[in-house]
Amino acid sequence: MASGGSAIRGSRVGAGPMGEQDRGFHADRIQISYWCANGHELKPYFLATIEAEEIPEQFDCPNCGFPAGRDKENPPSVSKLEPYKTHLAYVKERRTEQEAATLLDEALAQLRSRRGRTSA
């Protein structure tokens, strides 16, 4: 069964290749290599006219999360590995046991008053 369509779908007669006039102007850029302690290399692009002091010395590696630096032989080390903290651990850092008990009592009192009003 033959279909009478164009061999190149979605194009029109006389259409040329897409270039900068269709996609926009590409600024000049430079690529800088960073390495992490696990040997991963990342190469982000920066604007070619950027000042040298504005280029970061370290990046976070997207593969492992370790810091990555520009020196391949001496990548930056992880300063301190912190274990994963739960929400409760963060709350316990901010509140004392006494504050927590007070907040719980206030919340329970509000809940009891709401339930008492809605059932009446």
C-alpha positions as CSV (number, residue, x, y, z in Angstrom):
1,M,0.0,0.0,0.0
2,A,1.6,3.2,-1.1
3,S,1.2,6.5,0.7
4,G,1.5,9.7,-1.3
5,G,3.5,11.6,1.3
6,S,6.8,13.4,1.2
7,A,10.0,11.3,1.6
8,I,11.1,13.8,4.3
9,R,8.2,14.4,6.6
10,G,7.9,17.8,8.2
11,S,10.0,19.7,5.7
12,R,9.0,21.9,2.9
13,V,10.5,22.5,-0.6
14,G,13.5,24.8,-0.4
15,A,14.0,24.3,3.3
16,G,17.7,24.4,4.2
17,P,19.6,23.1,7.2
18,M,18.9,24.8,10.5
19,G,21.7,27.0,11.6
20,E,22.4,29.9,13.9
21,Q,19.7,32.1,12.3
22,D,17.1,29.6,13.6
23,R,18.6,28.5,16.9
24,G,20.2,31.8,18.0
25,F,23.7,33.0,18.3
26,H,26.2,30.8,20.1
27,A,28.6,32.8,22.3
28,D,32.2,31.9,22.4
29,R,32.9,29.5,25.3
30,I,35.7,27.7,27.0
31,Q,35.7,24.2,28.6
32,I,37.6,23.5,31.8
33,S,38.3,20.1,33.3
34,Y,37.7,19.2,36.9
35,W,38.5,15.8,38.6
36,C,37.2,14.3,41.8
37,A,38.8,11.9,44.2
38,N,37.1,9.0,42.4
39,G,38.7,9.9,39.1
40,H,35.6,11.3,37.4
41,E,36.2,14.1,35.0
42,L,33.7,16.8,34.3
43,K,34.0,19.5,31.7
44,P,31.7,22.4,32.2
45,Y,31.6,25.3,29.7
46,F,32.1,28.9,30.7
47,L,31.7,32.1,28.7
48,A,35.0,32.9,27.0
49,T,35.0,36.5,28.3
50,I,34.6,35.5,31.9
51,E,37.2,36.8,34.3
52,A,39.6,34.1,35.6
53,E,38.7,34.8,39.2
54,E,35.1,34.1,38.5
55,I,35.7,30.5,37.4
56,P,35.1,28.3,40.4
57,E,38.0,26.4,41.9
58,Q,35.8,23.4,42.8
59,F,32.7,21.8,41.4
60,D,30.5,19.0,42.9
61,C,30.9,15.8,40.9
62,P,27.5,14.8,39.4
63,N,28.5,11.1,39.5
64,C,29.5,10.7,43.2
65,G,28.9,14.1,44.9
66,F,32.6,14.6,45.9
67,P,34.2,17.9,45.3
68,A,36.2,18.1,42.0
69,G,39.1,20.4,41.4
70,R,41.2,21.5,38.4
71,D,44.4,19.5,39.5
72,K,44.1,15.9,38.2
73,E,46.9,14.6,40.4
74,N,45.6,16.2,43.6
75,P,41.8,16.3,43.6
76,P,40.2,17.9,46.7
77,S,39.3,15.7,49.6
78,V,36.0,15.4,51.3
79,S,36.2,17.6,54.4
80,K,33.7,15.7,56.5
81,L,31.3,12.9,55.7
82,E,28.0,13.4,57.5
83,P,25.6,10.5,57.7
84,Y,22.1,11.0,56.4
85,K,19.9,12.8,58.9
86,T,16.2,12.3,59.2
87,H,13.7,15.1,59.6
88,L,13.4,14.1,63.3
89,A,17.1,14.5,63.8
90,Y,17.0,18.1,62.5
91,V,14.0,18.9,64.7
92,K,15.8,17.5,67.7
93,E,18.7,19.8,66.9
94,R,16.5,22.9,67.0
95,R,14.2,22.0,70.0
96,T,14.8,20.9,73.5
97,E,12.7,18.2,75.1
98,Q,10.8,20.8,77.1
99,E,10.0,22.9,74.0
100,A,8.8,19.7,72.2
101,A,6.5,18.8,75.1
102,T,5.0,22.3,75.2
103,L,4.4,22.3,71.4
104,L,2.8,18.9,71.6
105,D,0.5,19.9,74.4
106,E,-0.5,23.0,72.4
107,A,-1.2,21.0,69.3
108,L,-3.2,18.4,71.2
109,A,-5.2,21.2,72.9
110,Q,-6.1,22.7,69.5
111,L,-7.0,19.4,68.0
112,R,-9.3,18.5,71.0
113,S,-11.0,21.9,70.8
114,R,-11.6,21.6,67.0
115,R,-13.0,18.1,67.5
116,G,-15.2,19.3,70.3
117,R,-16.6,22.2,68.2
118,T,-17.3,20.1,65.1
119,S,-19.1,17.4,66.9
120,A,-21.4,19.8,68.9
